[in-house]
Each structure stands twice: as C-alpha cells, then as structure tokens.
Amino acid sequence: MQQEQQHTPTPTTTPTPAPTPTQQLAHERVDHRFKALPPDAEGLTVGELAAQRRNLFTGGFTTPVLALSAESVEHNLDLLETYAERHGLAFAPHGKTSMAPQLFDRQLEHGAWGITAAVPHQARVYRAHGIARIFLANELVDAPALRWLASELDADPDFRFICYVDSVRAVELMDAALTEAGARRPVDVVVELGAGEGARTGARTEADCTAVAVAVAATSTLRLVGVAGYEGEVPQADADRVHAWLNRLISLASDFDKAGRFTPGIEEIVISAGGSAWFDAVADVFAEIPELSLPVLKLLRSGAYVSHDDGHYRHLTPFNRVPEEGALQPAFRLWAQVVSRPSPEQAFTNGGKRDAAYDLDLPEAQVVRDARTGAVRPADGITVTGLSDQHGWVRTEPGAEIEVGDWLGMGLSHPCTSFDKWQLIPLVEADGTVVDYIRTFF
C-alpha cells in the first residue's frame, strides 16, 4: 500500500497594517522647531525619543517646558466617558482645545461620537488624521472651504459632517458654493438658536429659526437634521437662565418635528449643546426631551475637560455642583527656571507670554524643584504677578525659599491657550518619566 505523502502547509504571513496618520506622527524628526526638547535628541524621531523614556528634569530638557500629566489625562478621559454614558449623551468633544490628533484618538477610544471643530482649518486637520465624524459648531460660508467639503463628502461615503446655519443669507451662500462645486452629497445642517439678545451667534427668535429652516428646505444641497446652540453664551448665565434657554432649544426641535421641517429621509434628529461650564444643565434638560418622530442624537460638545486647568475651568466646572459625579484633574504644569533673584521680594523666571496662557488668569505657582537636591516642595509665599514675553515676574514673601537655578512648577488657566503655544508637549508620568509627545496643529 502506497504511503500517503505528507504535505507541510506553507506558512502564511499576515500583512502588517499600514500606520494610521496619527501613528505616523511618531516618525517626525526632533529638531529646533520644538521648544524645550533635549538638544542631544536632534535627529531622533519622536517615537525613538519617547522610547528612551527620559526624565523631564534630568533627561536634557531645557526650560521653560510644558508638561501634560499622563495620569490626569487618562482620568479625565475616563470620567467624561462615564458621565456621557450615565446620562445617555453622545459626545463630540471640541477639538479646538488641543488640536492634537493623538488626544482625538484617545477621546474616540473613550466613546466619543466624533470631534467638534470651529473653522475649516480645524476640519482639514481632523480629516488628515482620519476623523470620520465632524460637528462644525459654526457657520461655513467660505466658498473654497465648501468646495473642499464637497470633495471630502463625495470621496468618502462614511464621512459624516454637520454644521450650523443661523441665517437665510448663510443658506444662500452655502447653496451657491455647493451647487457650483457640483456637490453630489448634501451637507447636513442644524439651525443654531442664539443664546439671547446680545449673545454671540445664532438666530435670535424661533421665527428667525423657522425662516432658516424654510430656506434650507428650498435647496437640494443641504439637509436639515437638527437644532443646536451654545448655552455658555447665555447673557448673565446662571442655572435658571441656562435651563430656560435649553428648554427653548428642545421646544424648537419638537416644533420643527411636528411641522415636518426636518429633511425627509434622515435617520435621526440632532440636538446639540454643551460647553465645559454647563454640561450638567445640558444633561438635565436633554433627559427630558419628548419623544420625537425619529431617534434623537443628544450631542454634548465639551472640550476643555481633557486637560482641565488650575484656574478658569477649575472654578466653572459642573463637577463643583455635582461632586458625586466625580472630579476632573488639572493636567498641565509649566516648568520655568529662576534666572534672576534681584531682591528678597522678587524673582524672575524664563517662562513668559510665549509659553503660558495668560488671557484669563496668570499662572499659579505651585511647587519648587530645588536645583541643588532635586527635592520638590510647595511654592509657599511665591506668586506670579505678571508676564513679559520671555520672563515671569514673581513676588516672594519673607521666608520664601527660591534661588537662581530652581525650577518653578506652575498651574495654568484656560487649556485652549495653553495647548496652542506648544507644538510638541511631553506627556509625563508622576515620577517625571516622559512616555510620549503630544503634537498640536494650530
């Protein structure tokens, strides 16, 4: 009997997936463009430098240097994911805060529906890094940007884009630009309800909103999919006024639905609000949205949570009102070095307006890292009183311990104007180990 021949199966190899656009950021070379990075890292890729896991204080970084806490960022991502799930909210965090695709990816991994933008440039950055859902919390009436949008929508059937409209004129401009561009897919729009007289953008009255909806219905280039606005601009905002405006918003959606004003064929009705100061009010009111003819996408847009801060948002965060829901953690710390101690009452650091947010509050002196011993102590009796372009003005009370060469660690106020001063930000663990570098695109 002939013995059956044994065949050894040919091993198969699984192709290595191509790196995503965000992963490709690790291949960028470190050079003089990026503030504070170690001079001896010149020529390394960002990924190679991150793999070295250098220490922020002893690894060759120059001052001033902005650090982002790895633990606090992760905590904040977890907290807002849990909050949104608990309250039945979809979540499109505003990307203008960080303009950092690596953080967008983390937000999406933590349940975000998409990312919010404010201007065409931001949307282009998002698309370059693979963001599939964009909510533009603004009107888009720039013809070149609309041509670009039409081409993006036509090229990618999975790309979802929504933006505001608040006037008949805006509808006319959008329709004309999209028609000229030969757009094959209509652009989804939501009517923006203004937050009140003297507030920012948005149609001021329900009658104005209806006129905009009628104008949208007369086009073939736009689809009316919902209503939206920003409660943070309610004049003299307090809980009662914010709740009242949010109730107007959901009443507008209900009235539009009853009147058949949303474009036929849409799959859901979008109702969106929510900055970083009143998302608890949004959660309360959106929980009471009446049953409409279609499912409702309740879309929250808070963005500052990802890093939080030690000033403006520390005071405004809704978690102060609902502490049982948790608490955000400030993730930024700016380290600057003392370069002058001209008197017992005064010191100067090398961190100024080019490095620190100062539009809302000055940096807050928190800790001193001793240049002689490396020990870290509270910045008792030390106050930042002003900023020049490249210097921090520091007042020192009697007995305050700080000398030339020491590092002063400062908390910052307003995440949006902290991120935008730095192109590559070390992501740092509690012991000072730098585990990654966050690239921004302002």
GUMARPA-420571 format. One record per residue (C-alpha): z, x, y; residue number from 1. Coordinates in Angstrom, 3 decimals, padded with zeros to 6 digits. Last residue first. Example, Ala and Ser with C-alpha at 12.3 -4.5 7.8 and 13.67 -1.06 7.14 Angstrom:
2
+----------+----------+----------+-----+
:        Z :        X :        Y : num :
+----------+----------+----------+-----+
:  007.140 :  013.670 : -001.060 :   2 :
:  007.800 :  012.300 : -004.500 :   1 :
+----------+----------+----------+-----+
***
This chain:
442
+----------+----------+----------+-----+
:        Z :        X :        Y : num :
+----------+----------+----------+-----+
:  015.368 : -002.754 :  075.250 : 442 :
:  014.839 : -001.720 :  071.625 : 441 :
:  018.105 : -000.558 :  070.012 : 440 :
:  018.629 :  001.726 :  067.019 : 439 :
:  022.013 :  001.617 :  065.248 : 438 :
:  022.995 :  004.907 :  063.628 : 437 :
:  024.764 :  005.049 :  060.269 : 436 :
:  027.894 :  006.215 :  058.455 : 435 :
:  029.623 :  008.220 :  061.188 : 434 :
:  033.066 :  009.157 :  059.856 : 433 :
:  035.754 :  008.831 :  062.549 : 432 :
:  038.591 :  007.705 :  060.258 : 431 :
:  038.086 :  004.055 :  061.200 : 430 :
:  034.405 :  004.090 :  060.257 : 429 :
:  031.723 :  004.759 :  062.847 : 428 :
:  028.289 :  003.303 :  063.508 : 427 :
:  026.773 :  005.824 :  065.922 : 426 :
:  024.540 :  004.213 :  068.561 : 425 :
:  020.889 :  005.141 :  069.078 : 424 :
:  019.055 :  003.807 :  072.128 : 423 :
:  022.112 :  003.404 :  074.369 : 422 :
:  022.402 :  001.734 :  077.764 : 421 :
:  021.217 : -001.652 :  076.493 : 420 :
:  024.024 : -002.042 :  073.981 : 419 :
:  026.760 : -002.070 :  076.611 : 418 :
:  025.011 : -004.480 :  078.969 : 417 :
:  024.767 : -007.164 :  076.295 : 416 :
:  028.254 : -006.483 :  074.902 : 415 :
:  030.062 : -007.539 :  078.082 : 414 :
:  033.375 : -005.687 :  078.673 : 413 :
:  034.087 : -002.262 :  077.257 : 412 :
:  037.064 : -000.595 :  075.581 : 411 :
:  037.699 :  003.050 :  076.439 : 410 :
:  038.581 :  006.174 :  074.472 : 409 :
:  039.425 :  009.145 :  076.717 : 408 :
:  038.704 :  012.539 :  075.172 : 407 :
:  040.852 :  015.453 :  076.349 : 406 :
:  039.089 :  018.541 :  077.701 : 405 :
:  040.779 :  018.517 :  081.089 : 404 :
:  044.223 :  017.009 :  080.803 : 403 :
:  045.891 :  013.696 :  080.044 : 402 :
:  049.524 :  012.674 :  079.570 : 401 :
:  050.677 :  010.067 :  082.071 : 400 :
:  054.152 :  010.988 :  083.332 : 399 :
:  053.599 :  009.673 :  086.847 : 398 :
:  050.659 :  007.233 :  086.867 : 397 :
:  047.095 :  008.346 :  086.374 : 396 :
:  044.100 :  006.792 :  088.118 : 395 :
:  040.707 :  007.480 :  086.537 : 394 :
:  037.312 :  007.524 :  088.214 : 393 :
:  034.553 :  007.741 :  085.605 : 392 :
:  031.650 :  010.012 :  086.371 : 391 :
:  027.910 :  010.028 :  085.719 : 390 :
:  026.520 :  007.268 :  087.966 : 389 :
:  029.865 :  006.695 :  089.647 : 388 :
:  032.408 :  004.422 :  088.061 : 387 :
:  035.668 :  002.980 :  089.323 : 386 :
:  039.360 :  002.390 :  088.722 : 385 :
:  039.753 :  003.382 :  085.058 : 384 :
:  043.481 :  003.194 :  084.390 : 383 :
:  045.906 :  005.583 :  082.662 : 382 :
:  049.661 :  004.973 :  082.561 : 381 :
:  049.733 :  004.817 :  078.775 : 380 :
:  046.452 :  005.752 :  077.132 : 379 :
:  047.901 :  005.312 :  073.632 : 378 :
:  047.867 :  008.438 :  071.467 : 377 :
:  045.293 :  010.189 :  069.252 : 376 :
:  046.026 :  013.636 :  067.823 : 375 :
:  043.157 :  016.122 :  067.769 : 374 :
:  045.615 :  018.922 :  068.485 : 373 :
:  044.383 :  020.753 :  071.590 : 372 :
:  041.785 :  018.290 :  072.855 : 371 :
:  044.218 :  015.380 :  072.563 : 370 :
:  042.404 :  012.109 :  071.880 : 369 :
:  043.531 :  009.590 :  074.483 : 368 :
:  043.568 :  005.856 :  073.811 : 367 :
:  042.878 :  002.527 :  075.505 : 366 :
:  041.429 :  002.956 :  078.999 : 365 :
:  039.623 : -000.309 :  079.803 : 364 :
:  036.069 : -000.027 :  081.093 : 363 :
:  035.369 : -001.878 :  084.356 : 362 :
:  034.673 : -005.598 :  084.219 : 361 :
:  031.657 : -007.898 :  084.565 : 360 :
:  028.689 : -005.703 :  085.540 : 359 :
:  030.385 : -002.472 :  084.420 : 358 :
:  028.924 : -001.704 :  081.005 : 357 :
:  029.314 :  001.997 :  080.292 : 356 :
:  026.917 :  004.931 :  079.858 : 355 :
:  024.688 :  005.243 :  082.914 : 354 :
:  027.442 :  003.719 :  085.050 : 353 :
:  029.790 :  006.578 :  084.252 : 352 :
:  031.186 :  008.753 :  081.483 : 351 :
:  031.948 :  012.407 :  082.356 : 350 :
:  035.619 :  011.740 :  083.003 : 349 :
:  037.578 :  012.220 :  086.199 : 348 :
:  041.331 :  012.468 :  086.741 : 347 :
:  043.707 :  011.417 :  089.499 : 346 :
:  047.346 :  010.940 :  090.323 : 345 :
:  048.643 :  014.423 :  089.418 : 344 :
:  045.692 :  015.915 :  091.312 : 343 :
:  042.275 :  017.493 :  090.680 : 342 :
:  042.131 :  016.748 :  086.955 : 341 :
:  038.422 :  017.258 :  086.208 : 340 :
:  036.158 :  017.091 :  083.162 : 339 :
:  038.052 :  014.560 :  081.041 : 338 :
:  035.725 :  013.682 :  078.187 : 337 :
:  034.236 :  010.277 :  077.533 : 336 :
:  034.470 :  008.097 :  074.419 : 335 :
:  033.154 :  004.561 :  074.693 : 334 :
:  034.589 :  002.158 :  072.140 : 333 :
:  032.745 : -000.913 :  070.923 : 332 :
:  033.728 : -003.166 :  068.013 : 331 :
:  036.061 : -005.705 :  069.604 : 330 :
:  037.389 : -007.893 :  066.772 : 329 :
:  036.794 : -011.627 :  066.448 : 328 :
:  039.657 : -013.908 :  065.485 : 327 :
:  040.181 : -016.547 :  062.816 : 326 :
:  039.707 : -020.325 :  062.566 : 325 :
:  043.471 : -020.970 :  062.906 : 324 :
:  043.250 : -019.392 :  066.341 : 323 :
:  041.296 : -022.398 :  067.676 : 322 :
:  041.554 : -022.100 :  071.461 : 321 :
:  041.546 : -018.284 :  071.544 : 320 :
:  038.854 : -018.464 :  068.863 : 319 :
:  036.669 : -020.106 :  071.499 : 318 :
:  036.091 : -016.654 :  073.009 : 317 :
:  036.447 : -016.559 :  076.789 : 316 :
:  039.160 : -013.926 :  077.354 : 315 :
:  037.985 : -011.431 :  074.736 : 314 :
:  034.482 : -012.366 :  075.822 : 313 :
:  034.922 : -010.933 :  079.322 : 312 :
:  037.062 : -007.930 :  078.456 : 311 :
:  037.573 : -005.911 :  075.279 : 310 :
:  034.339 : -006.939 :  073.576 : 309 :
:  032.641 : -008.866 :  070.739 : 308 :
:  030.339 : -006.626 :  068.666 : 307 :
:  028.502 : -009.241 :  066.609 : 306 :
:  030.148 : -012.106 :  068.526 : 305 :
:  027.932 : -011.646 :  071.585 : 304 :
:  025.120 : -013.710 :  070.049 : 303 :
:  025.926 : -017.422 :  069.972 : 302 :
:  022.842 : -019.519 :  069.169 : 301 :
:  024.012 : -022.577 :  067.165 : 300 :
:  021.324 : -024.777 :  065.592 : 299 :
:  022.092 : -028.179 :  064.151 : 298 :
:  018.882 : -028.762 :  062.187 : 297 :
:  018.859 : -032.554 :  061.778 : 296 :
:  017.347 : -034.386 :  058.804 : 295 :
:  014.911 : -037.117 :  059.839 : 294 :
:  015.206 : -040.712 :  061.063 : 293 :
:  018.517 : -039.962 :  062.739 : 292 :
:  022.092 : -040.436 :  061.530 : 291 :
:  024.482 : -040.008 :  064.426 : 290 :
:  025.527 : -036.537 :  065.623 : 289 :
:  029.330 : -036.498 :  065.445 : 288 :
:  029.749 : -033.044 :  063.876 : 287 :
:  027.484 : -031.772 :  066.656 : 286 :
:  030.193 : -032.705 :  069.140 : 285 :
:  032.997 : -030.689 :  067.539 : 284 :
:  030.841 : -027.691 :  066.539 : 283 :
:  029.338 : -027.496 :  070.033 : 282 :
:  032.830 : -027.635 :  071.538 : 281 :
:  033.887 : -024.760 :  069.289 : 280 :
:  030.740 : -022.896 :  070.332 : 279 :
:  031.988 : -022.869 :  073.898 : 278 :
:  032.192 : -019.242 :  075.106 : 277 :
:  029.644 : -017.358 :  072.973 : 276 :
:  026.657 : -019.562 :  073.659 : 275 :
:  025.851 : -022.737 :  071.793 : 274 :
:  023.116 : -025.295 :  071.938 : 273 :
:  020.414 : -026.618 :  069.615 : 272 :
:  019.281 : -029.949 :  068.224 : 271 :
:  016.212 : -029.598 :  066.016 : 270 :
:  014.803 : -032.661 :  064.273 : 269 :
:  013.446 : -032.083 :  060.786 : 268 :
:  010.253 : -032.268 :  058.719 : 267 :
:  007.694 : -032.824 :  061.464 : 266 :
:  004.823 : -035.128 :  060.564 : 265 :
:  004.839 : -037.296 :  063.678 : 264 :
:  005.795 : -035.451 :  066.880 : 263 :
:  009.181 : -036.510 :  068.205 : 262 :
:  008.871 : -039.310 :  070.751 : 261 :
:  009.279 : -042.214 :  068.344 : 260 :
:  011.392 : -044.213 :  070.789 : 259 :
:  014.354 : -044.321 :  068.410 : 258 :
:  014.083 : -040.562 :  067.887 : 257 :
:  013.841 : -039.820 :  071.592 : 256 :
:  016.934 : -041.960 :  072.218 : 255 :
:  018.875 : -040.172 :  069.474 : 254 :
:  017.895 : -036.742 :  070.754 : 253 :
:  018.866 : -037.704 :  074.297 : 252 :
:  022.184 : -039.050 :  073.036 : 251 :
:  022.732 : -035.697 :  071.294 : 250 :
:  022.218 : -033.837 :  074.567 : 249 :
:  024.268 : -036.262 :  076.664 : 248 :
:  027.146 : -035.765 :  074.219 : 247 :
:  026.814 : -032.008 :  074.745 : 246 :
:  027.077 : -032.593 :  078.517 : 245 :
:  030.264 : -034.637 :  078.150 : 244 :
:  031.811 : -032.105 :  075.773 : 243 :
:  031.137 : -029.309 :  078.276 : 242 :
:  032.611 : -031.328 :  081.150 : 241 :
:  035.759 : -032.231 :  079.195 : 240 :
:  036.341 : -028.727 :  077.822 : 239 :
:  035.877 : -026.993 :  081.159 : 238 :
:  032.789 : -025.732 :  082.904 : 237 :
:  032.770 : -025.724 :  086.688 : 236 :
:  028.997 : -026.261 :  086.537 : 235 :
:  027.688 : -026.483 :  082.941 : 234 :
:  025.839 : -023.189 :  082.459 : 233 :
:  027.584 : -022.247 :  079.206 : 232 :
:  026.396 : -025.539 :  077.716 : 231 :
:  022.939 : -024.149 :  077.122 : 230 :
:  020.164 : -026.536 :  076.186 : 229 :
:  018.245 : -028.122 :  073.349 : 228 :
:  016.110 : -031.037 :  072.219 : 227 :
:  013.882 : -031.488 :  069.184 : 226 :
:  010.582 : -031.029 :  067.359 : 225 :
:  007.959 : -031.845 :  069.997 : 224 :
:  004.747 : -030.326 :  068.676 : 223 :
:  002.354 : -028.455 :  070.968 : 222 :
: -001.365 : -027.552 :  070.873 : 221 :
: -002.718 : -031.079 :  070.356 : 220 :
: -001.521 : -032.276 :  073.733 : 219 :
: -000.681 : -035.749 :  075.084 : 218 :
:  002.572 : -035.873 :  073.115 : 217 :
:  003.811 : -032.823 :  075.035 : 216 :
:  003.271 : -034.639 :  078.350 : 215 :
:  005.218 : -037.666 :  077.101 : 214 :
:  008.096 : -035.401 :  076.057 : 213 :
:  008.124 : -033.765 :  079.498 : 212 :
:  008.253 : -037.166 :  081.196 : 211 :
:  011.103 : -038.173 :  078.876 : 210 :
:  013.099 : -035.095 :  079.850 : 209 :
:  012.644 : -035.940 :  083.534 : 208 :
:  013.914 : -039.471 :  082.843 : 207 :
:  016.906 : -037.979 :  080.991 : 206 :
:  017.716 : -036.042 :  084.135 : 205 :
:  017.861 : -032.399 :  085.244 : 204 :
:  015.114 : -030.882 :  083.113 : 203 :
:  016.319 : -027.410 :  082.158 : 202 :
:  017.012 : -024.102 :  083.867 : 201 :
:  020.229 : -022.854 :  085.535 : 200 :
:  022.900 : -025.159 :  086.893 : 199 :
:  022.942 : -026.508 :  090.460 : 198 :
:  022.839 : -030.083 :  089.257 : 197 :
:  023.780 : -030.255 :  085.589 : 196 :
:  023.416 : -028.458 :  082.269 : 195 :
:  019.680 : -028.938 :  082.172 : 194 :
:  018.203 : -030.625 :  079.101 : 193 :
:  015.582 : -028.426 :  077.493 : 192 :
:  012.892 : -030.298 :  075.589 : 191 :
:  012.237 : -028.566 :  072.283 : 190 :
:  008.893 : -027.001 :  071.401 : 189 :
:  006.969 : -026.153 :  068.226 : 188 :
:  003.656 : -024.405 :  068.873 : 187 :
:  000.588 : -025.970 :  067.262 : 186 :
: -001.324 : -023.944 :  064.677 : 185 :
: -005.048 : -023.217 :  065.085 : 184 :
: -004.804 : -021.603 :  068.510 : 183 :
: -008.234 : -021.141 :  070.071 : 182 :
: -006.822 : -018.812 :  072.728 : 181 :
: -008.230 : -021.025 :  075.484 : 180 :
: -006.461 : -024.015 :  073.933 : 179 :
: -003.209 : -022.047 :  073.690 : 178 :
: -003.409 : -020.972 :  077.331 : 177 :
: -004.271 : -024.451 :  078.638 : 176 :
: -001.635 : -026.203 :  076.530 : 175 :
:  001.094 : -023.778 :  077.560 : 174 :
:  000.239 : -024.091 :  081.247 : 173 :
:  000.098 : -027.900 :  081.123 : 172 :
:  003.377 : -028.119 :  079.185 : 171 :
:  005.031 : -025.869 :  081.757 : 170 :
:  003.761 : -028.118 :  084.532 : 169 :
:  005.252 : -031.171 :  082.813 : 168 :
:  008.633 : -029.486 :  082.968 : 167 :
:  011.525 : -028.340 :  080.770 : 166 :
:  009.925 : -026.802 :  077.699 : 165 :
:  011.949 : -024.597 :  075.370 : 164 :
:  010.741 : -022.555 :  072.400 : 163 :
:  010.410 : -022.752 :  068.609 : 162 :
:  008.683 : -020.314 :  066.242 : 161 :
:  008.462 : -020.366 :  062.454 : 160 :
:  006.320 : -017.700 :  060.705 : 159 :
:  005.503 : -018.667 :  057.104 : 158 :
:  001.837 : -019.439 :  057.866 : 157 :
:  001.369 : -015.883 :  059.149 : 156 :
: -001.908 : -014.911 :  060.842 : 155 :
: -002.356 : -018.120 :  062.820 : 154 :
:  001.233 : -018.083 :  064.064 : 153 :
:  001.000 : -014.453 :  065.133 : 152 :
: -002.383 : -014.985 :  066.823 : 151 :
: -001.089 : -017.987 :  068.735 : 150 :
:  001.991 : -016.028 :  069.829 : 149 :
: -000.155 : -013.192 :  071.180 : 148 :
: -002.282 : -015.662 :  073.134 : 147 :
:  000.926 : -017.288 :  074.403 : 146 :
:  002.220 : -013.905 :  075.558 : 145 :
: -001.022 : -013.216 :  077.428 : 144 :
: -000.849 : -016.700 :  079.040 : 143 :
:  002.774 : -016.403 :  080.247 : 142 :
:  004.237 : -019.924 :  080.198 : 141 :
:  006.962 : -019.456 :  077.566 : 140 :
:  010.054 : -021.423 :  078.512 : 139 :
:  013.415 : -020.100 :  077.441 : 138 :
:  015.714 : -020.080 :  074.444 : 137 :
:  012.994 : -018.644 :  072.206 : 136 :
:  014.012 : -019.530 :  068.638 : 135 :
:  012.439 : -017.089 :  066.195 : 134 :
:  012.096 : -017.417 :  062.437 : 133 :
:  010.330 : -014.835 :  060.238 : 132 :
:  011.829 : -011.647 :  061.690 : 131 :
:  009.820 : -008.792 :  060.146 : 130 :
:  010.661 : -005.845 :  062.349 : 129 :
:  007.519 : -005.944 :  064.473 : 128 :
:  008.082 : -009.696 :  064.735 : 127 :
:  011.504 : -009.202 :  066.286 : 126 :
:  010.243 : -006.601 :  068.741 : 125 :
:  007.448 : -008.965 :  069.782 : 124 :
:  009.963 : -011.783 :  070.278 : 123 :
:  012.041 : -009.520 :  072.512 : 122 :
:  009.027 : -008.663 :  074.631 : 121 :
:  008.158 : -012.349 :  074.972 : 120 :
:  011.473 : -013.272 :  076.659 : 119 :
:  014.779 : -014.937 :  075.676 : 118 :
:  015.075 : -014.471 :  071.917 : 117 :
:  017.102 : -016.201 :  069.203 : 116 :
:  017.184 : -014.880 :  065.627 : 115 :
:  016.726 : -016.853 :  062.406 : 114 :
:  018.632 : -019.165 :  060.054 : 113 :
:  021.566 : -016.723 :  059.945 : 112 :
:  023.381 : -016.605 :  056.599 : 111 :
:  025.147 : -013.255 :  056.547 : 110 :
:  022.067 : -011.437 :  055.268 : 109 :
:  020.303 : -012.752 :  058.364 : 108 :
:  023.023 : -011.276 :  060.562 : 107 :
:  022.782 : -007.952 :  058.712 : 106 :
:  019.032 : -007.872 :  059.215 : 105 :
:  019.463 : -008.652 :  062.905 : 104 :
:  022.001 : -005.815 :  063.091 : 103 :
:  019.447 : -003.343 :  061.782 : 102 :
:  016.869 : -004.873 :  064.135 : 101 :
:  018.997 : -003.955 :  067.188 : 100 :
:  018.177 : -005.792 :  070.407 :  99 :
:  021.984 : -005.976 :  070.737 :  98 :
:  022.810 : -008.971 :  072.902 :  97 :
:  019.215 : -010.097 :  073.349 :  96 :
:  019.270 : -011.061 :  069.671 :  95 :
:  020.889 : -014.433 :  070.290 :  94 :
:  022.312 : -015.582 :  066.993 :  93 :
:  020.275 : -018.260 :  065.195 :  92 :
:  022.867 : -020.185 :  063.174 :  91 :
:  022.676 : -023.417 :  061.229 :  90 :
:  025.833 : -025.462 :  061.556 :  89 :
:  027.724 : -027.459 :  058.951 :  88 :
:  031.130 : -026.716 :  060.470 :  87 :
:  032.564 : -024.646 :  057.635 :  86 :
:  029.241 : -022.887 :  057.080 :  85 :
:  028.990 : -021.863 :  060.727 :  84 :
:  032.574 : -020.572 :  060.768 :  83 :
:  032.141 : -018.623 :  057.522 :  82 :
:  029.025 : -016.876 :  058.795 :  81 :
:  030.733 : -016.315 :  062.132 :  80 :
:  033.711 : -014.614 :  060.462 :  79 :
:  031.733 : -012.464 :  058.022 :  78 :
:  029.554 : -010.969 :  060.751 :  77 :
:  032.628 : -010.338 :  062.898 :  76 :
:  034.460 : -008.528 :  060.082 :  75 :
:  031.398 : -006.414 :  059.306 :  74 :
:  031.067 : -005.385 :  062.955 :  73 :
:  034.786 : -004.623 :  063.109 :  72 :
:  034.692 : -002.382 :  060.035 :  71 :
:  031.675 : -000.380 :  061.158 :  70 :
:  033.150 :  000.201 :  064.616 :  69 :
:  030.442 :  000.984 :  067.157 :  68 :
:  030.728 :  004.266 :  069.044 :  67 :
:  029.374 :  005.182 :  072.477 :  66 :
:  029.338 :  008.877 :  073.283 :  65 :
:  030.058 :  010.637 :  076.570 :  64 :
:  030.289 :  013.290 :  075.392 :  63 :
:  028.553 :  015.536 :  072.882 :  62 :
:  028.574 :  015.059 :  069.122 :  61 :
:  028.998 :  018.239 :  067.077 :  60 :
:  030.731 :  016.894 :  063.992 :  59 :
:  034.351 :  017.285 :  065.090 :  58 :
:  034.992 :  014.084 :  067.014 :  57 :
:  032.405 :  011.681 :  065.589 :  56 :
:  032.811 :  013.081 :  062.098 :  55 :
:  029.592 :  013.741 :  060.252 :  54 :
:  028.488 :  011.623 :  057.330 :  53 :
:  025.691 :  014.040 :  056.384 :  52 :
:  023.704 :  011.084 :  055.026 :  51 :
:  023.534 :  009.649 :  058.552 :  50 :
:  021.796 :  012.806 :  059.761 :  49 :
:  019.236 :  012.611 :  056.969 :  48 :
:  018.611 :  008.935 :  057.680 :  47 :
:  018.137 :  009.567 :  061.397 :  46 :
:  015.606 :  012.219 :  060.503 :  45 :
:  016.528 :  015.794 :  061.209 :  44 :
:  014.540 :  017.650 :  063.868 :  43 :
:  017.425 :  018.272 :  066.261 :  42 :
:  020.717 :  017.792 :  064.407 :  41 :
:  022.068 :  021.037 :  065.902 :  40 :
:  022.232 :  019.342 :  069.317 :  39 :
:  024.633 :  016.729 :  067.911 :  38 :
:  023.797 :  013.234 :  069.193 :  37 :
:  025.240 :  012.323 :  072.589 :  36 :
:  022.199 :  010.610 :  074.059 :  35 :
:  019.030 :  010.070 :  072.071 :  34 :
:  015.729 :  011.170 :  073.569 :  33 :
:  016.592 :  014.871 :  073.087 :  32 :
:  015.765 :  014.763 :  069.380 :  31 :
:  016.504 :  013.013 :  066.101 :  30 :
:  013.377 :  012.186 :  064.138 :  29 :
:  012.658 :  008.620 :  063.029 :  28 :
:  012.603 :  008.169 :  059.256 :  27 :
:  015.727 :  005.965 :  059.203 :  26 :
:  013.875 :  003.453 :  061.372 :  25 :
:  011.604 :  002.870 :  058.374 :  24 :
:  014.328 :  000.734 :  056.825 :  23 :
:  013.880 : -001.732 :  059.684 :  22 :
:  010.135 : -001.924 :  059.149 :  21 :
:  010.759 : -002.575 :  055.450 :  20 :
:  010.248 :  000.272 :  053.021 :  19 :
:  007.492 : -000.231 :  050.470 :  18 :
:  008.839 : -001.344 :  047.118 :  17 :
:  008.736 :  001.359 :  044.456 :  16 :
:  006.257 :  000.348 :  041.812 :  15 :
:  007.860 : -000.433 :  038.474 :  14 :
:  006.833 :  002.077 :  035.872 :  13 :
:  005.697 :  001.139 :  032.433 :  12 :
:  006.458 :  003.141 :  029.322 :  11 :
:  003.699 :  003.073 :  026.740 :  10 :
:  004.997 :  001.402 :  023.633 :   9 :
:  005.279 :  003.684 :  020.630 :   8 :
:  002.954 :  002.434 :  017.958 :   7 :
:  003.949 :  002.610 :  014.301 :   6 :
:  001.159 :  002.605 :  011.773 :   5 :
:  001.665 :  000.272 :  008.858 :   4 :
:  001.880 :  002.142 :  005.594 :   3 :
: -001.053 :  001.467 :  003.292 :   2 :
:  000.000 :  000.000 :  000.000 :   1 :
+----------+----------+----------+-----+
***
